[in-house]
Amino acid sequence: MQDLQIKTKQKAKNKFIITEGVFSMDGDLSSLKQITEIAEKTNAITIVDDAHGDFVIGKDGKGTPNHFHVGKKIDLYISSLSKGLGSFGGYIATQNNVVDLCINKSKSFIYTSALPSFLVKHSLKRFESNREKTKKETRKKHKIIIKRSQRNRF
């Protein structure tokens, strides 16, 4: 964090702090509470890629910023629908003008095909569901499967 503080104190027209919510190699959580405090003090834009945290941690699986209670302090939230959700595609959550900029300037978005409608419906349904209840039910099912498999060992 000390290095981040030094770098963000430097003069610059725009400052960005970009981090992952959960680092996939070891599952370490980003220090979002400290990062957002530094961003506020230095007027930096905070971007979080939460592909490994969204739908997994936080209240109702709402991701790493929710877990650390800093959701409103994140300027741009990027996530995948394929990791924790098991669907396809991804999304960004930010101000409307930034979304419009991404839609109109991102070549990878402009030259891609639309997602199949059944995947969009599946993803939207998951956003609207009680994620915490689903997570508990899934854990309960996994425990049952593990117990059954342990009984059938030789």
C-alpha positions in Angstrom: 0.0 0.0 0.0 2.9 2.3 0.7 4.0 2.1 -3.0 0.4 2.9 -4.1 0.3 5.9 -1.9 3.6 7.2 -3.3 2.5 6.7 -6.9 -0.9 8.3 -6.5 0.6 11.4 -4.8 2.5 12.2 -8.1 1.0 14.9 -10.2 -1.1 13.6 -13.1 -4.1 14.8 -15.0 -5.9 11.5 -14.4 -5.1 8.8 -11.9 -6.4 5.2 -12.1 -6.1 2.5 -9.5 -6.8 -0.9 -11.2 -7.0 -4.1 -9.2 -8.7 -7.5 -9.1 -11.1 -8.2 -6.3 -9.9 -11.8 -5.8 -6.5 -12.8 -7.2 -7.1 -16.1 -9.0 -3.7 -17.8 -8.4 -4.0 -18.0 -4.6 -7.5 -16.6 -3.9 -6.1 -13.6 -2.0 -8.5 -10.7 -1.6 -7.6 -7.2 -2.7 -7.2 -4.6 0.1 -10.2 -2.7 -1.3 -10.8 -0.8 1.9 -7.3 0.7 1.9 -7.3 1.2 -1.9 -10.6 3.2 -1.8 -9.3 5.3 1.0 -6.1 6.1 -1.0 -8.2 6.8 -4.1 -10.5 9.2 -2.2 -7.5 11.1 -0.8 -5.7 11.4 -4.2 -8.8 11.8 -6.4 -8.0 8.6 -8.3 -10.5 6.5 -10.3 -10.9 3.0 -8.9 -11.4 0.1 -11.3 -12.1 -3.4 -10.0 -12.0 -6.6 -12.1 -14.0 -9.0 -9.9 -14.3 -12.0 -12.2 -13.3 -14.3 -9.4 -15.3 -12.6 -6.6 -18.6 -11.8 -8.2 -21.4 -14.3 -7.5 -19.0 -15.9 -4.9 -18.3 -13.6 -2.0 -20.0 -10.7 -0.4 -23.6 -10.5 0.8 -25.8 -12.5 -1.7 -22.6 -13.1 -3.7 -22.4 -9.4 -4.7 -18.6 -9.4 -4.9 -15.5 -8.2 -3.3 -16.5 -4.5 -2.9 -19.7 -5.6 -1.2 -17.7 -7.9 1.1 -15.5 -4.9 2.2 -18.5 -2.5 2.3 -16.9 -0.2 -0.4 -19.3 -0.8 -3.3 -20.3 2.8 -3.7 -16.6 3.8 -3.8 -15.8 1.8 -6.9 -15.9 3.9 -10.1 -15.8 1.0 -12.6 -16.7 -2.6 -11.8 -15.8 -5.3 -14.3 -16.9 -8.9 -14.0 -17.4 -12.1 -15.9 -20.6 -14.1 -16.2 -18.6 -17.3 -16.8 -16.7 -17.8 -13.6 -19.0 -17.6 -10.5 -22.2 -17.7 -12.6 -21.3 -20.4 -15.0 -22.8 -18.6 -18.0 -21.0 -16.7 -20.8 -19.8 -13.2 -21.4 -19.1 -10.3 -19.0 -20.3 -6.9 -18.0 -19.2 -3.5 -16.6 -21.1 -1.4 -14.1 -20.3 2.3 -14.0 -21.8 5.6 -15.0 -23.9 5.7 -18.2 -21.5 7.9 -20.1 -18.6 5.5 -19.5 -20.8 2.5 -20.6 -21.6 4.4 -23.8 -17.9 5.1 -24.4 -17.1 1.4 -24.0 -19.9 0.4 -26.3 -18.9 2.9 -29.0 -15.1 2.7 -28.8 -14.3 -0.9 -27.8 -13.4 -2.8 -31.0 -13.7 -6.2 -29.3 -17.3 -5.2 -28.4 -18.1 -3.6 -31.7 -17.0 -6.6 -33.8 -18.5 -9.3 -31.6 -21.8 -11.1 -31.9 -24.6 -10.7 -29.4 -25.0 -13.2 -26.6 -27.6 -15.9 -27.2 -30.9 -14.8 -25.6 -31.2 -17.9 -23.3 -27.8 -17.0 -21.8 -28.9 -13.4 -21.2 -32.1 -14.6 -19.6 -30.1 -17.0 -17.4 -27.7 -14.3 -16.3 -30.4 -11.7 -15.6 -32.4 -14.3 -13.6 -29.3 -14.9 -11.5 -28.9 -11.2 -10.8 -32.4 -11.0 -9.6 -32.2 -14.2 -7.4 -31.5 -14.5 -3.7 -27.8 -15.4 -4.2 -27.2 -16.2 -0.5 -30.0 -18.7 -0.5 -28.7 -20.3 -3.7 -25.2 -20.4 -2.3 -26.4 -22.2 0.9 -28.4 -24.7 -1.1 -25.4 -25.5 -3.4 -23.2 -26.0 -0.3 -25.8 -28.3 1.2 -25.9 -30.3 -2.0 -22.1 -30.5 -2.2 -22.0 -31.8 1.4 -24.5 -34.5 0.6 -22.5 -35.6 -2.5 -19.3 -35.7 -0.6 -20.8 -37.8 2.2 -22.3 -40.2 -0.3 -19.0 -40.5 -2.2 -17.1 -41.2 1.1 -19.5 -44.0 2.0 -18.9 -45.7 -1.3 -15.1 -45.7 -1.0 -13.4 -49.1 -0.8 
